[in-house]
Every structure is written in C-alpha cells, then in structure tokens.
Amino acid sequence: MKGQVTQAHVTSQFPTSDTDLHVCLISEEGGFDLRTSELAPAPPKPVPAYLDAKALFHVGAYCGSVLASVGTFTLEDMDSDQGSQSSGRSWRIRGMATARDFRRLGFASAVLDHGLREIRKRGGLLVWCNGRTTARWFYRHHGFEQIGGERQVPGLQPHYRFKRAIGQPHHS
Ligand SMILES: CC(C)(COP(=O)(O)OP(=O)(O)OC[C@H]1O[C@@H](n2cnc3c(N)ncnc32)[C@H](O)[C@@H]1OP(=O)(O)O)[C@@H](O)C(=O)NCCC(=O)NCCS
C-alpha cells in the first residue's frame, strides 16, 4: 500500500528493472512512517512539520508498491543567502531517508533528482541542507559543496552544511 513501509523482509522486492522504480510527489502524511523510523533517534516531526515554509513539496520513490525513500523540499534561504542572487530562490532538503533494506540502490538519488527537477521548474537557484555526518557521502556523490566543518548542535545529529547550485544534474 502506498505510503506504508512493509515490515516484512523485502529482499525479493529489490528492483529488478527500471520499471520497478517509480518516483513522484507524495503527501507529507504518506512519508511520515518511513521518515520517522529511518531518522530515529531524531524525534518524529508532527504533520504538518514545516509550518514556516513559504512553499514545499514531498517526494517519494517506490519499489513496486513499497515506499522506499522520501525527501521534503522547502523554500528557505540559507543565512548567507541574504542579499544574494539566490535569496528567495533557495530550497532546503529536509527528512531525506531510505528504508534500510533499500539502501545503496539509488532510491534517495531518485528522490533528489526528482526534487531538483521540480525546483528547476519553480525557478530555484540553490539547494542546501544540514546533512548528517553519516550521510555526507550521499551529498558529496551528488556534487554538493561542504560549507565549513562538522556542526555539533545539542539535540541534533552531527552534521555538515551542504549546498549546490541548481544546474544540470551532477553525478560523480
Ligand atoms: C543517506 C541515505 C538517505 C541515502 O539513501 P540511499 O537510497 O541509500 O542512497 P543512494 O542509493 O541513492 O546512494 C547514492 C550514492 O550516494 C553514496 N552513498 C550513499 N550512502 C552511502 C554510504 N552509506 N556510504 C558511502 N556512500 C554512500 C554512494 O556514492 C551511492 O552510490 P553507489 O551506491 O552507487 O556507490 C540513507 O543512507 C539513509 O536513509 N540514511 C539514514 C537517514 C539519514 O541519515 N538521512 C539523511 C539525513 S541528512
């Protein structure tokens, strides 16, 4: 069922062809369970989680009918955007998560690529995030530039600030 993560062992559902992968916009509620389980120990974000966002959308990547990966994109400036060309045209990635059994299969990449397409359509110039230290290879793989060192903020997972200009798709 869409929006639910199966608890069953899903090895047999690994994508065997491109047609198994389906990526689309989803509701915030649809991604809640997956986001909550895979981003623990971060506390669950109640829906709606991003009340201050001027605009936002949520993307899901399915393996067949199973939701494998999710991500949210919110229209939000980085602190350093103030007065810059990208001010008002910067998008932040939130809650990027792939179900454990589906990792390293390209599902989060599909979510990110879909999000970037949507942001391009909406005239975005920059995408950024606070990417967990444990997820840094994912953002580096996608051509994100690391800004500064590792950040240690009470109550948050150690993370780095990453940004990437919106342009052509980039893969290392
Ligand atoms: C980070 C995360 C979303 C990546 O999801 P994913 O679906 O496995 O990512 P992809 O398969 O699209 O990975 C694309 C590339 O990123 C890099 N990458 C992703 N995970 C990696 C890891 N654990 N170690 C090293 N490189 C990694 C690889 O280059 C990979 O390509 P490859 O598998 O061909 O080598 C996933 O590991 C996750 O949900 N982690 C827990 C929650 C989390 O930390 N979310 C991010 C919050 S900022």
The ligand as an ORCA input file, in Angstrom:
! r2SCAN-3c Opt
* xyz 0 1
  C      21.559      8.909      3.293
  C      20.507      7.997      2.664
  C      19.193      8.790      2.508
  C      20.995      7.529      1.285
  O      19.951      6.780      0.695
  P      20.226      5.676     -0.444
  O      18.902      5.387     -1.090
  O      20.958      4.528      0.135
  O      21.184      6.471     -1.424
  P      21.587      6.080     -2.932
  O      21.482      4.600     -3.122
  O      20.816      6.936     -3.853
  O      23.128      6.497     -2.921
  C      23.717      7.222     -3.988
  C      25.202      7.314     -3.742
  O      25.470      8.029     -2.515
  C      26.642      7.467     -1.899
  N      26.253      6.810     -0.645
  C      25.011      6.633     -0.159
  N      25.057      6.022      1.049
  C      26.377      5.805      1.325
  C      27.072      5.200      2.416
  N      26.417      4.692      3.474
  N      28.413      5.144      2.358
  C      29.107      5.632      1.300
  N      28.488      6.230      0.221
  C      27.143      6.310      0.255
  C      27.181      6.415     -2.871
  O      28.075      7.072     -3.757
  C      25.917      5.999     -3.599
  O      26.173      5.466     -4.884
  P      26.644      3.910     -5.020
  O      25.740      3.092     -4.142
  O      26.463      3.635     -6.481
  O      28.080      3.869     -4.562
  C      20.281      6.729      3.541
  O      21.538      6.145      3.854
  C      19.520      6.968      4.815
  O      18.276      6.989      4.826
  N      20.233      7.114      5.961
  C      19.585      7.273      7.256
  C      18.843      8.593      7.389
  C      19.741      9.766      7.053
  O      20.861      9.904      7.560
  N      19.226     10.650      6.218
  C      19.952     11.829      5.784
  C      19.673     12.922      6.723
  S      20.614     14.365      6.260
*
